[in-house]
Amino acid sequence: MSYIKGRMRNTIYFNQDNGYVVALFRIHETDDEIMQNYLNKTITVTGNLTEVKIDLNMTLYGEFTHNDRFGDQYHFTRFEIDKPTTKEAIIEFLASNFIASCGEKTAQKIVAVFGEATLDKIKENKDNLLLVSGITPTKAEKIYNSLINFDKSSDTILKLQEFGFSIEECSHIYNRFKDRIDDILNDGFYDLKEIIDFKKIDSIYLQNVGENDIRRRACILESMEILSNTLGDTYSFLEEINIVLQKEFQIFLSDEDLEEYFQSLISDGLVCKEDKRYYLQKYYDGEKTIARSLKIIDSFPPLKFSNLEDKLTDLENKSNMTYNDDQKNAIMGALTNNITIISGGPGTGKTTIINAIVKLFIAEYHLSPVGIMENIALLAPTGRASKKMASATGLPAYTIHRYLKWNKDRNEFFYNENNKTAHQLIIVDEVSMIDELLFAALLKGISLNAKLVLVGDIFQLPSVGAGLVLNDLIATDLFNYAPLNLIYRQSNNSYIPYLAKEIKNKDLSEDFLKKKDDYSFFPVSHTQIKETIEKIITISRDKGLDEKSVQVLVPMYKGENGIDNLNIILQSIYNPAKRSKAEIKYGEVTYREKDKVLQLVNDLDHNVFNGDIGYIERIVGNKTTINFDGNLVTYEKRDLKQIKHAYAITIHKSQGSEFDHVIFPICRNYYKMLYNKLVYTGVSRAKKSLTIVGEVNSFVNAVQNDYATNRKTSLKEKITQAYEV
């Protein structure tokens, strides 16, 4: 690896979060033959720094690169700040902006006393500065602190690099934990899991420190986290935790020794034990918060609605609509109870009910447009689900994270138990997707005298995070519950909502192999799936259906018929390479302008959320701009880990969304993911047409397969206990 020595002259771009910098650098020395041409000249450099220090001598280690748009550059992967050694250099450094309360004259006086040993003498003892005439204790303190803080970032980065972290990871760690970096590097090393993969942290800790109590405690907590993340449980049993501890971390403890560690973790408030159940404290507190909050909400006198049946009849007449008995019960129950749960499958009218509740609430309280904004909140767990709500109601709708003003860096919500929102009617859609921690956060952040309406489908896939909120709330039998069973036909020959119901009941009729107005099943072997989808896509394009209206939903990423393979094929059909379209490669994936892509993480700063679908508008150099329904977001190349192609997406990622036309491949290659709730969820995403492609037996077996582990939660029990007090 070559090096260049010189000075940062100017910053073009600096990202505070990860330390990525583009800057101008003047080269004084190099061992690189190509860079010899730039001696005493300025070149653009790119890499990661904890902070940009202009006009300091630095050594950058990396290599020469050429960018078609930006020209010659030097990309560095490691850096060192060169310490000034000559008297002149030390005076210049002390008189710079990096050292407080020290101008050039003061710097000259200090160097006159200590010479080339000046910096070491100051760091050795700040009182040494008092030997210099005119320096007061206050000024000595400021000079000393400035010098120590200046050195600290470089020393920390060097130490982190020696541990085994990349320069980008070092920058991220330093910027995230700057205020308590010493604690992190000692007893708090495993706190780095907030931003770095736990397995990498653990590997580095083992190599540098070795096996000890700190590691065992951290790995016990991580084993509990693994169980919650993989099984969706909010608590575990001792033997389960021990199995994961042995398998994942090769830590072998007797039950007695493990119990001892748990006593320590319980004393520190990290774990809670109830009977034989072990909870991570956050899950135990989450369940208690939910139970306590719902009890308080339910204890307030409900708002009164006079002549509600008459008003509902008037709304039917004005809207030219007739509500069935289930829908009427749901609407009136939501307006006359403090907590209402509405659950129904596709085609049962959940959106119709939400609209009616909102309209009647607005009319009852004569709300102006401003009053509506101040009193009604429409929420959903995903960006696409909130946009669907907004489109259906004509009112603003928000993700729960955006509504509560989530701070990504601190993983905290602005609205919480000490700072609540004031809305009086809160309607939350797609509640089956909400895990316990998010639901607890929502209940902490809202006014507890609000009216809460929870809407969802209990037969859909459960939340990705731990818990089974919607099902547990219904199971308590304590809240007003309005199930929706009647399906509305789109045409006399429509089938999608009926197929969903048949899947839910595990009772397929012979119709699932017959062509309908909105449904087709193409029985083919697993080797013919890709070819069949290509033909269907080509025919649909000839009919004017583009990638915006057609969505392929697939159970898995890997394999012959997995998402990764299908996206390559679908990209070549929908968006083939052309000279006029710029491209960028990230890993093995090539993205090009006009590509359909999926956002994988929440990014509140740019108002884009996990599950949002956008289109690449332009690619210039290493910058990719994606259009999410009019919201333009620009990504650096390293940020492309946040997206994937979206011609084909997982069924999990499709939750909370509806697509006009869905193509659903199914075959035994997906065996790990072929179960009732997954198939039900995929089928129920289709709005206008559904095409299933694949093996009949695989589909039938999936419908009969009840695999969906019964999640271990104690939310029902906690709520019941709260109501008994």
C-alpha positions, 0 to 999 in steps of 0.5 A, spaced: 500 500 500 502 506 497 502 513 501 502 520 500 504 525 505 501 532 505 496 537 508 488 537 507 487 544 504 479 544 503 473 539 504 468 538 498 464 533 502 464 530 509 459 525 512 458 526 520 455 519 521 460 515 517 466 520 516 466 519 509 470 525 506 472 528 499 477 533 500 483 537 496 490 534 499 496 538 497 502 532 496 509 533 499 512 526 499 510 519 496 512 513 495 507 511 489 510 512 482 504 515 479 503 520 485 510 523 483 507 527 478 503 530 483 508 532 488 507 539 490 500 539 487 493 538 489 489 532 488 482 530 490 482 524 496 476 520 498 476 516 504 474 516 512 476 520 517 473 521 524 473 529 523 477 533 518 483 537 520 485 542 515 492 545 514 495 539 518 500 534 516 498 527 514 500 521 511 494 517 507 495 510 505 491 507 499 492 507 492 491 512 486 484 511 482 481 514 476 473 516 476 470 518 469 467 524 472 471 526 477 478 525 474 484 522 478 483 521 485 487 518 491 483 513 495 485 512 502 484 506 507 488 508 513 491 515 515 496 518 520 496 525 523 504 527 523 506 530 529 510 536 528 517 535 530 521 542 529 520 548 533 517 552 527 512 546 526 510 546 533 509 553 534 505 553 527 501 547 530 500 551 537 498 557 534 492 554 530 485 553 531 486 546 534 489 549 540 485 554 545 487 560 548 494 560 544 496 565 539 503 565 535 506 569 541 504 565 546 506 559 542 513 562 541 514 563 548 512 556 550 517 553 545 522 557 547 522 554 554 521 547 552 524 546 545 522 540 541 520 537 547 514 542 548 508 537 546 510 531 550 512 536 556 505 539 556 501 532 556 506 530 561 503 535 566 499 541 564 502 545 570 509 545 566 506 551 562 506 555 568 513 555 567 512 560 561 511 567 563 504 570 562 501 563 562 495 563 567 492 556 570 486 557 566 490 558 560 494 552 561 488 548 563 485 550 556 491 549 552 492 542 555 485 540 554 485 542 547 492 538 546 489 532 549 482 532 545 486 533 539 490 527 540 485 522 543 481 521 536 487 519 532 489 515 538 482 512 538 482 510 531 489 507 531 487 503 537 481 501 534 484 499 527 489 495 531 483 491 534 481 489 527 476 494 525 476 497 518 477 505 518 470 506 516 468 502 522 473 506 526 470 512 524 463 510 525 464 508 532 468 514 534 463 519 532 457 515 535 461 513 542 465 519 542 463 522 549 464 515 552 469 512 548 474 510 554 468 506 557 467 503 550 474 500 549 474 497 556 468 494 560 463 497 554 466 493 548 460 489 547 455 496 546 458 496 539 453 492 537 448 498 536 452 499 530 457 493 528 455 486 528 455 482 534 459 476 531 464 481 529 465 484 535 465 478 539 471 475 535 475 481 535 474 481 543 476 474 543 482 475 539 484 481 543 482 480 550 480 473 551 474 469 554 472 472 561 466 474 565 464 480 560 464 476 554 460 471 557 455 476 560 454 479 553 453 472 549 448 470 554 444 477 553 445 476 545 443 468 546 436 471 548 436 476 543 437 471 538 431 467 540 427 473 540 429 475 533 428 468 530 422 465 534 419 471 536 418 470 543 419 475 548 421 470 554 425 464 554 427 458 558 434 456 561 435 450 557 433 454 550 438 459 552 444 454 554 443 451 547 444 457 543 450 459 548 453 453 546 451 453 539 453 460 537 458 462 542 462 455 544 460 457 551 459 451 556 456 452 562 452 448 567 445 450 569 448 452 576 453 457 573 448 460 568 443 461 574 449 465 577 450 469 571 443 471 571 443 473 578 448 478 576 444 480 570 438 481 574 441 485 579 444 490 573 437 491 570 438 487 564 434 481 565 428 479 568 426 472 571 418 470 572 417 463 575 422 459 570 421 465 564 427 469 563 426 476 559 430 481 556 428 487 561 426 491 554 421 485 553 418 485 560 418 492 561 414 493 554 409 488 556 408 491 562 407 498 559 402 495 554 398 492 559 398 498 564 397 503 558 391 500 555 388 499 562 388 507 563 386 508 556 380 504 557 378 507 564 376 514 561 369 515 560 368 514 552 366 520 548 359 520 547 355 520 540 348 522 540 344 518 534 349 514 532 345 509 528 341 515 524 348 519 523 351 512 520 344 511 515 345 519 513 353 517 511 350 511 507 345 515 503 351 521 502 356 516 500 351 511 496 354 505 500 350 500 504 354 497 510 353 490 512 352 488 520 359 487 521 361 493 518 356 497 522 358 494 528 365 495 527 364 503 526 359 504 531 364 500 536 370 504 534 366 511 536 363 508 542 369 505 545 376 507 547 379 501 545 377 497 538 380 492 534 377 490 527 380 484 524 378 482 517 381 479 510 382 482 503 375 484 501 372 485 507 372 492 507 377 495 512 378 501 509 371 503 508 370 502 515 376 507 517 373 512 512 366 512 515 369 512 522 374 518 520 368 522 517 363 521 523 368 523 528 369 529 524 362 531 523 360 530 530 366 535 533 365 539 527 372 539 525 376 544 521 382 542 517 386 544 522 382 541 527 382 534 523 390 535 523 390 536 531 385 531 533 386 525 528 392 521 527 392 515 522 398 510 523 401 504 520 408 500 521 410 501 514 411 507 509 407 503 503 401 502 508 401 509 511 401 511 504 395 507 502 391 509 508 392 517 506 390 515 499 384 511 501 382 517 506 384 523 503 388 525 510 395 525 512 398 518 514 404 517 518 409 511 519 409 510 527 416 511 527 415 518 524 409 520 528 413 519 534 419 522 531 424 517 532 432 518 533 435 513 529 442 515 532 440 514 539 434 509 538 429 514 542 423 517 540 421 524 541 414 523 543 414 518 550 412 517 557 414 524 558 412 528 552 405 525 549 402 527 543 395 530 543 390 527 538 384 524 540 382 519 535 388 514 533 387 509 528 393 504 526 392 499 520 396 493 519 397 492 526 399 484 525 406 487 523 407 491 529 411 488 534 411 489 542 416 494 543 414 498 537 407 498 540 409 499 547 413 505 544 406 508 541 402 507 547 408 511 551 407 517 546 400 518 545 395 521 550 392 516 554 385 519 554 385 518 546 380 513 542 384 507 539 382 503 533 387 497 531 385 494 524 389 488 522 388 481 519 390 476 524 391 471 519 397 474 516 404 473 517 406 476 524 411 481 526 418 481 524 420 483 531 418 479 538 411 478 540 404 477 537 400 483 539 394 483 535 392 476 537 394 477 544 389 483 545 384 479 542 385 473 546 384 477 552 377 478 550 377 485 554 376 489 548 371 491 543 372 486 538 369 487 531 371 481 526 369 482 519 367 475 515 363 477 509 367 478 502 365 483 497 365 480 490 369 485 485 365 481 479 361 475 479 367 471 476 372 474 481 376 469 486 382 473 490 379 474 496 375 467 496 382 464 495 385 467 501 379 465 505 380 458 503 387 458 504 385 461 511 381 455 512 385 450 509 380 448 505 381 449 497 376 448 493 377 445 486 376 453 483 383 454 485 386 451 478 380 454 474 381 461 470 377 467 473 377 474 471 382 476 476 386 469 477 390 464 474 394 458 476 399 455 471 401 448 473 409 448 471 415 444 474 420 448 478 425 448 472 420 451 468 418 457 473 423 462 470 421 461 463 413 461 464 414 468 468 418 471 462 412 469 458 407 472 462 411 478 463 412 479 456 405 478 454 403 483 460 407 488 457 404 488 450 397 489 454 400 495 457 402 493 464 409 495 466 413 494 472 410 499 476 403 495 476 406 488 476 409 485 482 413 478 483 412 476 490 417 470 492 418 466 498 426 466 498 432 470 496 437 464 494 436 458 489 434 457 482 427 460 483 429 465 488 429 473 488 436 474 486 436 470 480 429 472 478 431 480 479 436 479 474 431 476 469 426 481 470 431 487 470 433 484 463 426 485 460 423 491 464 430 495 464 435 492 459 442 495 458 443 501 454 448 506 452 444 512 454 443 509 461 448 510 467 450 504 471 453 503 478 456 496 480 455 494 488 458 487 489 455 482 484 449 487 483 448 492 477 444 498 478 442 502 472 437 508 471 430 507 471 431 500 475 425 499 480 428 498 487 426 497 494 428 500 501 431 495 506 431 500 512 428 506 515 431 513 514 427 518 517 432 524 515 430 522 508 423 520 509 424 513 506 422 507 510 423 499 510 419 496 504 418 503 500 419 502 492 422 507 488 425 508 481 433 510 480 432 517 477 440 518 475 446 515 477 452 520 476 459 518 479 458 514 485 452 518 487 445 514 485 438 518 486 432 514 487 425 517 486 420 514 492 413 517 489 416 524 488 421 524 494 428 524 491 433 521 495 441 521 493 445 515 496 453 514 496 455 508 493 457 505 500 449 506 502 447 502 496 447 496 501 440 499 503 437 497 497 435 491 493 432 490 486 424 490 487 422 487 480 421 481 485 421 482 493 419 477 499 412 476 501 415 479 508 417 485 505 410 486 501 406 486 508 402 493 508 402 493 501 397 492 495 399 491 488 395 491 482 397 485 479 401 479 483 405 474 480 407 468 485 411 463 484 411 456 488 415 450 488 418 445 493 425 449 492 422 454 497 420 448 502 423 452 508 418 458 507 412 454 504 406 455 510 399 457 510 400 464 513 406 466 508 401 463 502 395 467 505 399 473 506 402 473 499 395 472 495 392 477 499 397 482 496 393 482 490 388 487 488 386 486 481 389 480 479 393 474 481 397 469 477 400 463 481 406 459 477 409 453 479 407 446 482 400 444 484 402 439 490 407 444 493 401 449 493 396 444 496 402 442 501 403 449 503 396 451 505 395 445 509 402 446 513 401 450 519 408 452 521 408 458 524 411 457 531 406 459 537 410 465 539 411 465 547 409 471 550 406 473 556 402 479 554 395 476 554 397 474 562 400 481 563 393 485 560 389 480 564 393 481 571 392 489 570 385 489 569 384 485 575 387 490 580 
